[in-house]
Amino acid sequence: MHSEALLRYIVSFLVDKPESVNVREVEAEDETILELIVAPEDIGKVIGRNGRIAKSLRTLIAASSAKEGKNYSLEIID
């Protein structure tokens, strides 16, 4: 499963409005940035207490991207 699809799949189970989950790929110089957009009321659910869920999502994306041989990073857009 690609990193983008994996992120969309996981986040859709965390939020109340899974239909509003959107992931965009933005090509940067040496990496690909995955921009995660969710409904405004779901931002807290994606970030979590002290950023724990966001950190876990970034770890999963890093592991998935290493397997794909690419360099991805995650940005949560609010």
TADALIN-V506475 format. One record per pair of residues at least 4 apart in sequence whose ideal C-beta (glycine too) atoms are under 8 Angstrom apart, sorted by the first residue. I is the first residue (numbers start at 1). GAP is how many residues later the second one is. D is the distance in whole Angstrom. If there is no record, write none. Layout:
I:GAP:D
I:GAP:D
This chain:
1:4:5
1:5:5
1:8:7
1:63:7
2:4:7
2:62:8
2:66:7
3:4:6
3:31:7
3:58:5
3:61:4
3:62:5
3:65:7
3:67:7
3:69:5
4:4:6
4:19:5
4:21:6
4:30:6
5:4:6
6:4:6
6:54:7
6:55:7
6:58:5
7:4:6
7:16:5
7:27:6
7:29:6
7:50:7
7:53:8
7:54:6
7:67:7
8:4:6
8:13:6
8:15:5
9:4:8
10:4:7
10:47:7
10:50:7
11:4:6
11:7:8
11:10:5
11:12:8
11:25:7
11:27:7
11:35:6
11:46:7
12:6:4
12:9:5
13:5:7
14:28:8
14:31:5
14:32:6
14:39:7
15:5:7
15:6:6
15:23:5
15:24:7
15:27:4
15:30:6
15:31:7
16:23:7
16:25:7
16:26:6
16:29:7
17:4:8
17:21:7
17:22:4
17:24:8
17:25:6
20:17:8
20:18:6
20:19:4
20:22:7
21:15:8
21:16:8
21:17:6
22:14:8
22:15:4
22:16:8
23:11:6
23:12:7
23:13:6
23:14:8
24:10:7
24:11:5
24:13:7
25:7:6
25:8:7
25:9:6
25:10:8
26:6:7
26:7:4
26:8:8
26:9:6
27:5:6
27:6:8
28:4:7
28:5:6
30:41:7
31:40:4
31:41:7
31:42:6
32:33:8
32:38:6
32:39:7
32:40:5
32:41:8
33:39:7
33:40:5
33:41:8
33:42:6
34:27:6
34:38:6
34:39:7
34:40:5
34:41:7
35:40:5
35:42:5
36:10:7
36:21:8
36:38:6
36:39:7
36:40:5
36:41:7
37:40:5
38:4:4
38:5:6
38:7:8
38:8:6
38:38:8
39:4:8
40:38:7
42:4:6
43:4:6
43:33:7
43:35:5
44:4:8
45:8:7
46:7:6
46:8:7
46:11:7
46:30:6
47:4:6
47:6:6
47:7:5
47:29:6
48:4:4
48:5:3
48:6:6
48:8:8
51:4:5
52:4:6
53:4:6
54:4:6
54:20:8
54:22:6
55:4:7
56:4:6
57:4:6
57:17:6
58:4:6
58:15:7
58:16:5
59:4:6
60:4:6
61:4:6
61:11:5
61:12:7
61:13:5
62:4:6
62:10:7
63:4:7
64:4:7
64:8:7
65:5:5
65:6:6
65:7:4
